[in-house]
Amino acid sequence: MTATEQTEAARPKGTRLPRRARRNQLLGAAQEVFVAQGYHAAAMDDIAERAGVSKPVLYQHFPGKLDLYLALLDQHCESLLQSVRTALASTSDNKQRVAATMDAYFAYVEDEGGAFRLVFESDLTNEPAVRERVDRVSMQCAEAISDVIAEDTGLSKDESMLLATGLGGVSQVVARYWLSSESPVPRDKAVELLTSLAWRGIAGFPLHGIDQH
């Protein structure tokens, strides 16, 4: 469900919702406001108004603006991690696996809710709790990629992590550039180009114990 769908789900005003549904609706409204205005410019009044609830209702679920932001960040960090893990598990063909992982990052930044901005372009990265979450999801994604590299190549854990961090970093940086530059290159072609670049490098490491694909 997109942020807009989450917020619209609770309309009209005054409708009583189960706690979980209300929380999701508030998170959807908060996402729209934070993405549009950034953390510092956003106000709890704006979020309550966008959600169609009173400010006391908002505070019943989230004690403060930072709590609300961190809840959103947790949600979307988990979404990215699950997308990467799903991509890695989607095939046993290593070139297709690279392509699926690259596409997971492109799909993540292309999502219409703009959630990736909270993870990769936050204006609150000086806040330790935010920085910790962003660093953690980057590490978790790299670890997921690293496990596959280590298993297939026989490289050490440290060597595999270096390669995995590079692949993940390139994927998100290029995906964000592709989106922000409004590149005329279609997404599938962009993924194909980036996969070709990455595969030329990673394929240079022979598969451990079997012939290279």
VEXDREN-2710 file (C-alpha; in Angstrom, 1 decimal):
% VEXDREN-2710
k/r/px/py/pz
1/MET/0.0/0.0/0.0
2/THR/1.4/3.4/-1.0
3/ALA/1.5/6.4/1.4
4/THR/-1.4/8.0/-0.3
5/GLU/-3.5/4.8/-0.1
6/GLN/-2.7/4.6/3.6
7/THR/-3.9/8.1/4.3
8/GLU/-7.0/7.9/2.2
9/ALA/-8.0/4.6/3.9
10/ALA/-9.1/6.4/7.0
11/ARG/-11.3/9.1/5.4
12/PRO/-13.8/10.6/6.0
13/LYS/-12.8/12.5/9.1
14/GLY/-14.1/11.1/12.4
15/THR/-14.2/7.5/11.3
16/ARG/-12.9/5.2/14.0
17/LEU/-10.3/2.7/12.9
18/PRO/-8.7/-0.3/14.6
19/ARG/-5.4/0.8/16.2
20/ARG/-3.2/-0.9/13.6
21/ALA/-5.2/0.6/10.7
22/ARG/-5.0/4.1/12.3
23/ARG/-1.3/3.7/12.8
24/ASN/-0.7/2.7/9.2
25/GLN/-2.8/5.7/8.0
26/LEU/-0.8/8.1/10.2
27/LEU/2.4/6.7/8.8
28/GLY/1.2/7.2/5.3
29/ALA/0.3/10.8/6.0
30/ALA/3.7/11.4/7.7
31/GLN/5.5/9.9/4.8
32/GLU/3.9/12.3/2.4
33/VAL/4.7/15.3/4.6
34/PHE/8.3/14.2/5.4
35/VAL/9.1/13.4/1.7
36/ALA/7.6/16.7/0.5
37/GLN/9.0/19.0/3.3
38/GLY/11.9/17.2/4.9
39/TYR/12.1/16.4/8.6
40/HIS/12.9/19.9/9.9
41/ALA/10.2/21.7/8.0
42/ALA/7.5/19.2/8.7
43/ALA/5.2/19.8/11.6
44/MET/3.0/17.5/13.5
45/ASP/0.1/19.8/12.7
46/ASP/0.7/19.2/9.0
47/ILE/0.7/15.5/9.5
48/ALA/-2.5/15.4/11.6
49/GLU/-4.2/17.6/9.0
50/ARG/-3.1/15.4/6.2
51/ALA/-4.3/12.4/8.0
52/GLY/-7.6/14.0/8.9
53/VAL/-7.2/13.5/12.6
54/SER/-6.8/15.8/15.6
55/LYS/-3.3/16.3/17.0
56/PRO/-4.1/14.4/20.2
57/VAL/-5.0/11.4/18.2
58/LEU/-1.6/11.6/16.4
59/TYR/0.2/11.9/19.8
60/GLN/-1.7/8.8/21.1
61/HIS/0.2/6.8/18.5
62/PHE/3.5/8.6/18.3
63/PRO/4.8/10.7/21.3
64/GLY/6.8/13.0/19.1
65/LYS/8.0/13.8/15.6
66/LEU/11.2/11.9/15.9
67/ASP/9.3/8.8/17.0
68/LEU/7.1/9.0/14.0
69/TYR/10.1/9.5/11.6
70/LEU/11.9/6.5/13.1
71/ALA/8.9/4.3/12.8
72/LEU/8.7/5.2/9.1
73/LEU/12.4/4.7/8.7
74/ASP/12.2/1.2/10.3
75/GLN/9.3/0.3/7.9
76/HIS/11.2/1.4/4.8
77/CYS/14.6/0.0/5.7
78/GLU/12.9/-3.4/6.3
79/SER/11.2/-3.0/2.9
80/LEU/14.5/-2.4/1.1
81/LEU/16.2/-5.4/2.9
82/GLN/13.4/-7.7/2.0
83/SER/13.5/-6.6/-1.6
84/VAL/17.2/-7.4/-1.8
85/ARG/16.8/-10.7/-0.1
86/THR/13.9/-11.7/-2.4
87/ALA/16.0/-10.7/-5.5
88/LEU/18.9/-12.8/-4.4
89/ALA/16.7/-15.8/-3.8
90/SER/14.8/-15.4/-7.0
91/THR/17.2/-17.4/-9.2
92/SER/20.3/-19.6/-9.0
93/ASP/21.7/-18.1/-12.2
94/ASN/24.3/-15.6/-11.0
95/LYS/24.0/-13.1/-13.8
96/GLN/20.2/-13.0/-13.4
97/ARG/20.8/-12.7/-9.6
98/VAL/22.9/-9.6/-10.2
99/ALA/20.2/-8.1/-12.5
100/ALA/17.4/-8.9/-10.0
101/THR/19.4/-7.2/-7.2
102/MET/20.1/-4.1/-9.3
103/ASP/16.4/-4.0/-10.3
104/ALA/15.4/-4.2/-6.6
105/TYR/17.2/-0.9/-5.9
106/PHE/15.7/0.8/-9.0
107/ALA/12.2/-0.4/-8.0
108/TYR/12.8/0.9/-4.5
109/VAL/13.7/4.5/-5.7
110/GLU/11.0/4.5/-8.3
111/ASP/8.2/3.8/-5.9
112/GLU/5.8/6.7/-6.1
113/GLY/5.8/7.3/-2.4
114/GLY/9.4/8.5/-2.4
115/ALA/10.3/6.5/0.7
116/PHE/13.8/6.0/-0.5
117/ARG/14.4/9.7/0.3
118/LEU/13.9/8.9/4.0
119/VAL/16.6/6.3/3.8
120/PHE/19.2/7.7/1.4
121/GLU/18.5/11.4/1.4
122/SER/17.4/12.2/4.9
123/ASP/18.0/15.7/6.3
124/LEU/18.4/14.1/9.7
125/THR/21.5/12.0/9.3
126/ASN/23.2/13.9/12.1
127/GLU/20.6/12.3/14.5
128/PRO/22.3/9.1/15.9
129/ALA/19.2/7.0/15.8
130/VAL/18.7/7.8/12.1
131/ARG/22.3/7.3/11.2
132/GLU/22.3/3.9/13.0
133/ARG/19.3/2.7/11.0
134/VAL/20.6/3.8/7.7
135/ASP/24.0/2.3/8.3
136/ARG/22.4/-0.9/9.6
137/VAL/20.2/-1.5/6.5
138/SER/23.2/-0.8/4.2
139/MET/25.2/-3.3/6.1
140/GLN/22.4/-5.9/6.1
141/CYS/21.9/-5.6/2.4
142/ALA/25.7/-6.0/1.9
143/GLU/25.7/-9.0/4.1
144/ALA/22.9/-10.7/2.2
145/ILE/24.9/-10.1/-1.1
146/SER/28.1/-11.1/0.6
147/ASP/26.8/-14.5/1.7
148/VAL/26.0/-15.4/-1.9
149/ILE/29.4/-14.2/-3.2
150/ALA/31.3/-16.1/-0.5
151/GLU/29.3/-19.3/-1.1
152/ASP/29.8/-19.2/-4.9
153/THR/33.5/-18.0/-5.0
154/GLY/35.1/-19.3/-1.9
155/LEU/36.4/-15.7/-1.1
156/SER/36.8/-14.9/2.6
157/LYS/34.0/-13.1/4.4
158/ASP/35.9/-9.8/4.5
159/GLU/36.7/-10.0/0.8
160/SER/33.1/-10.8/-0.1
161/MET/31.9/-7.9/2.0
162/LEU/34.1/-5.5/0.1
163/LEU/32.6/-6.7/-3.2
164/ALA/29.1/-6.7/-1.8
165/THR/29.3/-3.2/-0.4
166/GLY/30.5/-2.0/-3.8
167/LEU/27.7/-3.7/-5.6
168/GLY/25.0/-2.4/-3.2
169/GLY/26.5/1.1/-3.2
170/VAL/26.7/1.4/-7.0
171/SER/23.1/0.1/-7.3
172/GLN/21.6/2.7/-5.0
173/VAL/23.7/5.6/-6.2
174/VAL/23.0/4.9/-9.9
175/ALA/19.3/4.3/-9.3
176/ARG/19.0/7.6/-7.5
177/TYR/20.9/9.4/-10.3
178/TRP/18.6/7.7/-12.9
179/LEU/15.5/9.0/-11.1
180/SER/16.7/12.5/-10.2
181/SER/18.1/13.2/-13.7
182/GLU/14.9/12.1/-15.3
183/SER/17.0/9.9/-17.6
184/PRO/15.3/9.0/-20.9
185/VAL/16.8/5.5/-20.5
186/PRO/14.0/3.1/-19.6
187/ARG/14.4/1.3/-16.3
188/ASP/14.9/-2.1/-17.8
189/LYS/17.6/-0.8/-20.1
190/ALA/19.3/1.0/-17.2
191/VAL/19.3/-2.2/-15.1
192/GLU/20.7/-4.1/-18.1
193/LEU/23.5/-1.6/-18.5
194/LEU/24.4/-1.6/-14.8
195/THR/24.2/-5.4/-14.7
196/SER/26.6/-5.7/-17.6
197/LEU/29.1/-3.4/-15.9
198/ALA/28.8/-5.2/-12.6
199/TRP/28.9/-8.7/-14.2
200/ARG/32.1/-8.0/-16.1
201/GLY/33.7/-7.5/-12.7
202/ILE/32.1/-10.1/-10.5
203/ALA/32.3/-12.8/-13.2
204/GLY/36.1/-12.5/-13.0
205/PHE/36.0/-14.5/-9.7
206/PRO/35.6/-18.2/-10.6
207/LEU/32.8/-20.2/-9.1
208/HIS/33.9/-22.3/-6.1
209/GLY/34.2/-25.9/-7.1
210/ILE/32.1/-25.8/-10.3
211/ASP/32.4/-24.3/-13.8
212/GLN/31.6/-20.6/-14.3
213/HIS/28.1/-19.9/-15.7
END
